[in-house]
Amino acid sequence: MINMIKLLKVVKSLKKTSLKNLVDKRQREFGSFKRKTSYSVFKELCFCVLTANFNAERSIKMQKEINNDFIKGSKLKLQSELRRLGHRFPNVRADFIISNRKYKNKIKEIVFSFEDDQERRDWIVKNIKGLAYKEASHFLRNIGFTNYAIIDFHIVDILVREKYLKEKPKILNKKKYIEIEDILKTIGKKLKLNQSELDLYLWYLETGKVLK
């Protein structure tokens, strides 16, 4: 575990290593969704539904194995596959995915139609089952939007240790989420990183990995 008091210095140094190439590669992968189909965007949405209160790395494996069944598999098949692959909540997640299918042909058109970042995310939280602010931000980051922070307990712990936050919030509601996001945007400006890039560096500092 690094000394988090040196956060800014450490991230600046990481930007000078080969890690930057990996972060840049991820950014290109995220940005490529602007050229992909609505089905591809929907499958990324399903991945983010799986990650809620679960392991991101295992969710990546599940996304690859389930693939087109996110689009066409029956609820029973989705439940069975998620259970076989070891998801904690196979039935609930399958229910969410089936419910969200009404947007599979138009989710790309909808999310790219908004000009305002907050309105875009609010629409997702209101209309997509299984995605609250963190998961909605994760989804939007993964399809190429760079101005959203993915705030989980790892990020909150960093900010508390760095004294950007006085204490760990008991509830991460919309108001608190946006407040913390503004703090991360300030940090990003100091490091000349957008929120998507900053998240990848912070995730690497906590886990030693750069996922999605």
N, C-alpha and C positions, 0 to 999 in steps of 0.2 A: 504494500500500500504506500503510495507516494504521500509526501507531505502536501496536503491540499492547500496550505497557505501559499504555496508557490504555483498555484494553478495557472495563472496567466503566463508565467515564465515557462512552465513545462509545456503548455500547449504551443507557445511560440516556437519552442525548440523542436517539438514534434513536426511542426509544419516544414521543417528543414530536412526531414528524414524521408525514407521511402514510404512511410505511412501516408504522406500527402498524396502519393500516386494512387494508393488504394482508395483514399477518400474521394479523390477526383474521379476515379473509375466508378464508384458508387453514384456519384452525382450524375454522371453520364447515363448510367442505367436508369436512375429515377427519371431523368429528363426524357428518356426514350419513350415513355408512356404517352407523350403528346402525339406520337406517330402510330400508336397501337390502337387496337379495336376496343370498343366498349366492353366486350367480353373479357379482354385481358385486364382492363381496369377493374371490372367486377371481381375477377379472381384475386386481384390484389386486395380488394375490399374484404373478401372472404378470409384471406390470410390474416388481416388485422382483427377480424372478428375472433379468430382462433387465438390470437396472442393475449387477449384480455385475461388477466389473472392466470397466465400460463407462460410457458417457456418459448421465447422467440425462435431459438434454434430448432426445437422440435416442431414448431409450427411451420418452419420453412420446409422441413422434410415432408410434413403432412400435405402442404400445398402442392409439392411436386407429385406426390403419389395420387392425390385426389383429382387434381387438375380439372379436366372437363366435367367431372361429376359435380363440381360446384355449380355448373350450369344446368346439367340435365339429370343428375342422379336423384332418385327418390329420397324422401326423408328417411325411410328405413335404411336405405343403402348408405346415406351419409352418416347416420347414427352408428351403423355397423362399422364403417371404415374408421370413423373417429375413435370408436371404442377399441378397435383392433390396434390402432396406432398409438393408443395410450393417452388420449386427451382426457382431462379431468372432468369435462362437462360435455360429453358427446351429444346428449339429447337436446340440451338447451342451445348449443352452438348450431346444431343441425336445424333447429326451429328458426333461429335467427337467419341463417343462410336462405332457407326456403322462403321466409317472409320477405327478404330483401330482393328476391329474384324479379320482382315486378320492375326493378330498375336496371336489370342486366343489359338491356338494349340501349339504355339512354343515360346511364350513370356518367359516362365520359362527357357527353354533351352538357349535362346539368352542371357538373362541378367546374368545367372550364368556361361556363357562361357567366359566372359571377365576376364582377370587377373588384368587389370588396372582400378582403381576406376573412373578416369576422363573419360576414353574412354567409360566405361559402361554408365555413365550419359549422355555423349555427344550423344551417339547413341539414347537414349530415347528422348532427346530434339529434335533431328533431325527427328526422325521417328514416334513418337507418338503424335497424335493430342491432343492439350489441356494441355500438360505438359511442362512448362518451367523449369528453374533450381530449383525453390522451390518445385514445385509439383513433379518433377522427383526425387528429394532428399527424399521427403515424401514417395513416392512409394517405393523407394529402402530401406528406413529405415523400412517400414512396412512389407517388405518381408525378413528381416533379415540382411541387410547390416548395419554395425554400424558406418561407417566412413563418413557419409554425414550429413551436417547441414541443418536444415529446417529454412531458414531465411525469416521471415516476419517482419511486422512493430513492433510487440511486441519485437522481439529479437533485432532489430535495436535500439529501444527506450532504452532498457536495456543497450546496449553497449555505447550509447551516454551519458546516465546518469552516467555510470561507467567510462566515459572518455577513453574507448578503441577506440572510434571513435570521431573525432572532431565535426562532424555534420552529420545529417541524409542525406544520398545520395539522389539526385533527381531522379536518374535512377539506378536500380539495374541490370546492365548488367553482362555478364559473368565475366569480369575482376573484377568488384567490388564484385560480389558474392563470388568469390574464395578468394578475399582479406579478406572479413569478415569471411568467413569459416575458414581461417587460424587463425584468432584471436580467434574464438571459440575453435579451436583445442588446442591452447595454454592454454586457460582457462580450457579445459577438462583435459589436462595433469596435471595441478596444483591440480585439484580435483580428479584425478585418475578415470575419467569417459570417456567413449567413447562418440561420438557425439549423438548417439541415447539416451543414458542415460541422458546426459546433457540437451537435448531438453525437455525431460519429466519433469525434475526438474524445468527448467526455465518456462515451460508452466504452471506447478503447481503454481509457484510463482506469475504468472500473472493472472491466472484464478481460482486457487483453485481446479483444476481438473487434472486427468491424463487420457487422451484419447488415440487416436492413430494417 
